[in-house]
Amino acid sequence: MDTAANPAPALRGGGQAVDFRGETHRTVLQRMGLTPELRRVETGGSPMRFVDERGRTLLHLPAEFAGGEIEVLRGDLAQVLYEHSRPHTKYIFGDSITRLTETPSGVRVDFQQGVSRDFDLVIGADGLHSNVRRLAFGPEEDYVSHLGYYAAT
């Protein structure tokens, strides 16, 4: 989806699960004060079972391995981050970034609706084929590998 052509009017829900595991993740979540909120919305993980064409189990991953120490749906994570940061963060919905220019004091951002603003930090959370990533780093093919994945037989 071209998010530049279809800006979201509000925070988007949905999405896949996001896993947090290990000391580094635990420390960051704790320092951000997010652990209790994420624990309230965690999925608990789900076990995975890989089977062959006859239904025989080839591999089983228990929930605690497959889901990380804390697993939350992407939409729930977005909501927690939004609520946690809203008192001191400016969110702009219903518009799209057209240009990013690094300045000595931050980033100058030009928007599709014509208003330019200066920010300390820009976070692009606009999907797999990110408009913000393209504006910051150039064409996707310059930094994304398109290697094929092959299943062992």
C-alpha positions in Angstrom: 0.0 0.0 0.0 1.3 3.5 -0.8 0.9 5.2 2.5 1.9 8.5 1.0 -1.2 8.4 -1.1 -3.4 7.1 1.7 -2.5 8.7 5.0 -4.2 7.3 8.1 -6.7 9.7 9.8 -5.9 8.1 13.2 -3.8 5.5 14.9 -4.0 2.2 13.0 -4.8 -1.0 14.7 -4.2 -4.6 13.5 -1.0 -6.2 12.4 1.1 -9.1 13.4 2.6 -10.0 16.7 5.7 -8.3 18.0 8.0 -10.3 20.3 10.3 -9.0 23.1 12.9 -11.3 24.5 16.1 -11.1 26.4 17.8 -8.8 28.8 18.1 -5.8 26.4 14.4 -5.8 25.6 13.4 -6.2 29.2 15.7 -3.3 30.2 14.4 -1.0 27.5 10.8 -1.7 28.3 11.4 -1.3 32.0 13.2 2.0 31.5 10.4 3.3 29.3 7.9 2.2 32.0 6.0 0.1 29.5 6.3 -3.4 31.0 3.1 -3.3 33.1 1.1 -1.9 30.2 2.4 -4.5 27.8 1.9 -7.3 30.2 -1.8 -6.4 30.3 -2.2 -6.8 26.5 0.3 -9.6 25.8 -1.0 -12.5 23.8 0.9 -15.2 25.8 2.3 -16.5 22.6 1.1 -19.5 20.6 2.8 -22.8 20.0 3.8 -23.6 16.4 3.7 -26.9 14.7 5.2 -27.6 11.3 3.7 -30.6 9.5 4.4 -32.5 6.3 1.7 -33.4 3.7 0.5 -36.3 5.9 0.1 -34.2 9.0 3.1 -35.6 10.7 4.8 -33.1 13.0 8.3 -32.1 11.7 8.9 -29.4 14.3 7.2 -28.1 17.4 8.0 -24.8 19.0 6.4 -24.2 22.4 4.6 -20.9 23.1 7.3 -19.5 25.3 9.8 -19.9 22.4 7.6 -18.9 19.5 6.1 -15.9 21.3 9.1 -14.4 23.2 9.0 -13.3 26.8 6.3 -10.7 26.0 4.3 -10.9 22.8 1.8 -8.2 21.8 -0.1 -7.5 18.7 1.3 -4.6 16.7 -1.9 -2.6 17.1 -1.8 -3.0 20.8 1.9 -2.0 20.9 1.1 1.1 18.9 -1.7 2.0 21.3 0.4 1.6 24.4 3.3 3.7 22.8 0.8 6.3 21.7 -0.9 6.7 25.1 2.5 6.6 26.9 4.0 9.3 24.7 1.0 11.5 23.9 1.5 14.0 26.7 4.9 15.1 25.3 4.8 14.1 21.7 3.2 15.7 18.6 1.4 13.2 16.4 0.1 14.3 13.0 -2.5 12.1 11.3 -4.2 12.5 7.9 -1.1 13.9 6.2 2.0 12.4 4.5 5.7 13.4 4.5 7.1 14.5 1.1 10.6 15.5 2.1 13.1 15.2 5.0 16.0 17.6 5.4 18.5 17.2 8.2 19.3 20.5 9.9 21.8 21.4 12.7 19.0 21.3 15.2 16.9 18.3 14.0 14.9 17.5 10.9 12.8 19.8 8.6 9.8 17.9 7.4 7.7 18.9 4.4 4.1 17.6 4.3 1.8 16.8 1.5 -0.7 19.4 2.8 2.0 22.1 2.3 3.0 22.8 5.9 6.6 22.4 6.9 7.7 21.8 10.5 10.9 21.2 12.4 11.3 18.1 14.7 14.0 16.7 16.9 13.2 13.2 15.7 11.2 11.6 13.0 10.0 8.0 13.4 8.6 6.3 10.3 6.2 3.6 11.2 4.6 3.5 7.8 4.9 -0.1 6.7 7.0 -2.5 4.7 7.6 -0.3 1.7 8.1 2.8 3.9 7.7 6.3 2.4 9.7 7.8 5.3 12.5 5.2 4.8 12.7 6.0 1.1 12.9 9.7 1.8 15.6 9.2 4.4 17.8 6.6 2.6 16.8 6.6 -1.0 15.3 3.9 -3.3 14.4 0.6 -1.5 16.6 -1.4 -3.9 19.7 0.4 -2.6 19.3 -1.0 1.0 16.9 -3.9 1.0 18.0 -7.4 -0.1 15.6 -9.4 -2.2 17.1 -12.8 -1.6 15.0 -15.8 -2.2 14.3 -18.3 0.6 14.5 -22.0 -0.1 13.1 -24.8 1.9 15.4 -27.8 2.6 14.0 -31.1 1.4 
